[in-house]
Amino acid sequence: MKHVPMFVVFVPVLVVLLKSTTAYPQAGLKVGNGRARRQANCPADQYEHGNLCCLNCKAGTYVKSPCSVDGERGQCEECDYDTYMKHDNRLKFCLKCTRCRPDEEIVSACTHTEDTKCQCKPGRFCDPNQACEVCLKCSRCAEDEEKVRNCTSTSNTECKKIQNKSGSDPGITVVVVVVVLCVLAAITFAGIFFYKRRRKMGSQRNRSDRSKAEQEEVPLPKLVPVNGEESLRKCFEYFEELDVNYHKRFFRQLEISDNVIKSKENLPYEDRIHELLHIWVEKEGKGASLNDLLQALNILNQRRTAETIHQKAVDGGHFLLL
């Protein structure tokens, strides 16, 4: 048998080993780059889970378990009884259905995709433009008034004074006219007197106060998101500056129920703010806007906080001035 030199066997084996050791790190580098890209660029209709982007669950369902394949939907479970989810979402639970108060009646019952709709019972009303803590009793017109519009669930009774009927005593009419003219004259002279006195005592202070009031009443410029819902969510951290004493009132203004607010009280304050804002976005869907959040702060007289968040949203490159 012919003898084979050792280097003839060793060299091919060495070449194979070198190829194998240089291939794997490159493949791992590509995977790493792909992973970083996915983490930074999940679309608006998807959410991050580890290194994957999972599709949101449909309305009426919640995330029971996330996806195991990038770009697919995980296991979504239908909302339990007395809970709902109005929009596509990434939450691990459904929202609790609203319970109508004793002074309200149900307009439409809660479903898996719609919350309960309530309205004041007949004979009571609540102005939708004000905080509706309780339904008020409808007013009755006085004896010298007549009804212009009936009371509804959202507006009080409207009344107006009854006009004097024709054929009244001319003498009484003359007396009434004279009395009214005398009263008007007295009011006019009194008004002129106090007006001149006010100008002497503080005309400069009044101008300053008026200027300050006008400045405070100027609304904040409207903001336009650079990247849709993603821009809005990136601004959530700015709301950590919200005074803790206004926390519950702020989210009530956003129509988040007390049950949901209370369910987050065990979280640190910053996490609580983020979780409740995520819930608000899921509730509002495509209508969610940073402008609405800033308006809620203004209603609570938190103008300075609203201005700070407004400026940070622009400086951070998330929003543009309209």
C-alpha positions in Angstrom: 0.0 0.0 0.0 1.3 3.5 -1.0 2.1 5.9 1.8 0.0 9.2 1.8 1.8 12.3 3.2 0.1 13.8 6.3 -0.2 17.4 4.9 -2.4 16.1 2.1 -5.0 15.0 4.6 -4.6 17.9 7.1 -4.8 20.9 4.7 -8.4 20.1 3.3 -9.7 19.6 6.9 -8.2 23.0 8.0 -9.8 24.8 5.0 -13.3 23.4 6.0 -12.8 24.5 9.7 -11.8 28.0 8.7 -14.9 28.4 6.4 -17.2 27.2 9.1 -15.8 29.6 11.8 -16.1 32.7 9.5 -19.6 32.0 8.3 -21.5 31.9 11.5 -20.6 35.4 13.0 -21.6 37.0 9.7 -25.0 35.3 9.8 -25.5 36.3 13.4 -24.6 39.9 12.5 -27.3 40.0 9.9 -29.8 38.6 12.3 -28.8 41.2 14.9 -29.2 44.1 12.4 -32.6 42.8 11.4 -33.6 42.5 15.0 -32.7 46.1 15.7 -34.6 47.3 12.7 -37.7 45.5 13.7 -37.6 46.8 17.3 -37.4 50.4 16.0 -39.9 50.2 13.1 -43.0 48.2 14.1 -45.9 49.6 12.1 -48.8 51.4 13.9 -51.0 48.4 13.6 -48.4 46.1 15.4 -46.7 46.0 18.8 -43.3 44.8 20.0 -42.8 41.5 21.7 -39.2 40.7 22.3 -37.6 40.8 18.8 -40.9 40.4 17.0 -43.6 42.8 15.6 -47.1 41.2 16.3 -50.3 42.3 14.7 -52.8 44.0 17.0 -55.9 42.0 18.0 -59.2 43.0 16.5 -62.0 45.0 18.2 -63.9 42.9 20.7 -60.8 40.8 21.6 -57.6 41.2 23.6 -54.1 39.7 23.5 -54.1 36.3 25.3 -50.6 35.5 24.1 -48.3 37.3 21.7 -47.1 36.0 18.3 -44.2 33.7 17.8 -43.6 34.6 14.1 -42.8 38.2 13.0 -45.6 40.0 11.3 -48.4 37.6 12.4 -51.1 37.9 15.1 -50.8 36.0 18.4 -53.7 34.4 20.2 -56.6 36.8 20.6 -59.4 36.1 23.1 -62.9 37.4 22.9 -63.8 40.0 25.7 -65.5 38.5 28.7 -69.0 39.4 29.8 -69.4 43.0 31.0 -66.2 44.1 29.2 -65.5 45.6 25.7 -62.8 46.8 23.3 -63.9 49.3 20.7 -60.8 49.3 18.4 -57.9 47.1 17.3 -55.5 46.9 20.3 -52.5 45.5 22.0 -53.8 45.3 25.5 -53.9 42.1 27.7 -57.4 42.9 29.0 -60.7 44.4 27.8 -62.1 47.6 29.3 -64.9 47.4 32.0 -68.3 48.3 30.7 -69.8 51.5 32.2 -72.6 51.1 34.7 -75.4 53.6 34.4 -76.1 55.6 37.6 -79.4 55.3 39.5 -80.5 58.6 38.0 -79.8 57.3 34.4 -81.3 54.8 32.0 -79.7 52.6 29.5 -79.9 53.8 25.8 -77.9 50.8 24.5 -76.4 47.9 26.4 -72.7 47.1 26.4 -71.4 44.7 23.7 -67.9 43.2 23.0 -67.1 46.2 20.8 -69.2 49.1 22.3 -69.5 50.5 25.8 -72.8 51.1 27.5 -74.6 54.3 26.5 -76.5 56.0 29.3 -78.7 59.1 29.5 -80.6 60.9 32.3 -84.0 59.6 33.2 -87.1 61.6 32.2 -87.5 64.7 34.2 -83.8 65.1 34.6 -80.9 66.5 32.5 -77.1 66.8 32.3 -75.3 69.4 30.2 -72.7 67.4 28.1 -70.3 70.4 28.0 -69.9 70.2 31.8 -68.7 67.6 34.3 -71.8 65.3 34.6 -71.5 63.9 38.1 -75.3 63.8 38.7 -78.5 64.4 36.6 -80.2 67.7 37.6 -84.0 68.0 38.0 -85.7 69.8 35.1 -86.8 73.4 36.0 -90.4 74.5 35.9 -91.5 77.8 34.4 -92.7 80.5 36.8 -96.3 81.8 36.7 -95.2 84.9 34.7 -93.3 82.7 32.2 -94.2 80.4 29.3 -92.3 77.3 28.1 -90.2 77.7 24.9 -88.5 74.3 24.9 -89.1 71.1 26.8 -86.5 69.6 29.1 -84.4 66.8 27.4 -81.7 64.5 28.8 -79.0 67.0 27.8 -80.7 70.4 28.2 -82.9 72.1 30.8 -86.3 73.6 30.3 -86.3 77.0 28.5 -88.8 79.7 29.5 -89.5 83.3 28.6 -91.5 86.1 30.2 -95.2 86.3 29.2 -95.9 89.4 27.1 -98.5 91.9 28.5 -101.9 91.3 26.9 -103.5 94.1 24.8 -106.2 96.2 26.5 -104.4 96.9 29.8 -105.2 100.0 31.8 -103.5 103.0 30.1 -102.9 104.7 33.5 -101.0 101.8 34.8 -99.0 101.6 31.6 -98.0 105.3 32.0 -96.9 104.8 35.6 -94.8 101.8 34.7 -93.1 103.7 31.9 -92.3 106.6 34.2 -90.9 104.4 36.9 -88.8 102.5 34.4 -87.4 105.7 32.9 -86.6 107.0 36.4 -84.8 103.8 37.3 -82.8 103.9 34.0 -81.8 107.5 34.6 -80.6 106.7 38.1 -78.6 103.7 36.9 -77.1 105.8 34.1 -75.9 108.6 36.5 -74.6 106.1 38.9 -72.7 104.3 36.2 -71.1 107.5 35.0 -70.1 108.4 38.5 -68.5 105.0 39.3 -66.9 104.9 35.9 -65.0 108.2 36.4 -64.0 107.2 39.9 -62.6 103.8 38.7 -60.6 105.6 36.0 -59.0 107.9 38.6 -58.2 105.0 41.0 -56.7 102.4 38.7 -56.9 102.9 34.9 -53.3 101.7 34.6 -53.9 98.6 36.7 -57.0 97.7 34.7 -55.2 97.9 31.4 -52.5 95.6 32.8 -55.1 93.1 34.1 -56.9 93.1 30.8 -53.7 92.5 28.9 -52.8 89.6 31.1 -56.2 88.0 30.8 -56.2 88.3 27.0 -52.7 86.6 27.0 -53.9 83.7 29.1 -56.9 83.2 26.9 -54.9 82.7 23.7 -55.3 79.0 22.8 -52.2 76.9 22.1 -51.3 76.5 18.4 -52.6 73.2 17.0 -50.1 70.4 16.5 -49.8 67.9 13.6 -48.0 64.5 14.3 -44.9 63.7 12.2 -45.6 59.9 12.3 -49.2 59.4 13.3 -50.0 57.4 16.5 -46.3 56.6 17.1 -45.6 60.4 17.5 -48.4 60.6 20.1 -47.2 57.6 22.1 -43.6 59.0 22.2 -44.9 62.1 24.0 -46.4 60.1 26.9 -43.3 60.6 29.0 -43.9 64.4 29.0 -47.1 63.8 31.0 -45.1 62.5 33.9 -44.9 66.2 34.9 -48.6 66.3 35.6 -49.3 67.3 39.2 -50.2 64.1 41.1 -53.1 66.0 42.7 -54.7 66.4 39.3 -54.0 62.8 38.1 -57.5 61.4 38.6 -59.3 64.6 37.5 -57.2 64.6 34.3 -58.2 61.0 33.3 -61.8 61.6 34.3 -61.8 64.5 31.9 -60.6 62.0 29.2 -63.6 59.8 30.1 -61.6 57.0 31.7 -63.8 55.3 34.3 -62.9 55.4 38.0 -62.6 51.6 38.0 -59.9 51.6 35.3 -58.0 54.5 37.1 -58.2 52.6 40.4 -56.9 49.4 38.8 -53.6 51.1 38.1 -53.0 52.6 41.6 -50.5 49.8 42.5 -48.1 51.0 39.8 -45.4 53.6 40.2 -46.7 57.1 39.2 -44.9 57.3 35.9 -46.0 53.8 34.8 -49.6 54.6 35.9 -49.6 57.7 33.6 -48.3 55.6 30.6 -50.7 52.7 31.1 -53.8 55.0 31.4 -52.7 57.0 28.3 -52.3 53.8 26.3 -55.8 52.8 27.4 -57.1 56.2 26.3 -55.5 55.8 22.9 -57.1 52.4 22.4 -60.5 53.8 23.5 -60.2 56.8 21.1 -58.7 54.9 18.1 -57.8 57.1 15.2 -59.4 60.1 16.8 -56.7 60.2 19.6 -54.9 63.6 19.4 -52.3 65.3 21.5 -54.3 68.5 21.1 -57.2 66.9 23.1 -54.8 66.0 25.9 -53.5 69.6 26.1 -57.1 70.9 26.0 -58.0 68.7 29.0 -55.1 70.2 30.9 -56.3 73.7 30.1 -59.8 72.9 31.3 -58.2 71.9 34.7 -56.3 75.2 34.8 -53.0 73.4 34.1 -51.9 75.9 31.4 -48.2 75.9 32.3 -48.0 72.1 32.1 -49.8 72.1 28.8 -47.4 74.7 27.4 -44.4 72.7 28.6 -45.6 69.5 26.9 -46.6 71.4 23.8 -43.0 72.8 23.5 -41.3 69.5 24.2 -43.5 67.7 21.5 -42.2 70.3 18.9 -38.6 70.4 20.1 -38.5 66.5 20.2 -39.4 66.4 16.5 -42.6 64.5 17.1 -45.1 67.2 16.1 -45.2 70.2 13.8 -47.1 73.5 14.4 -50.2 73.8 12.2 
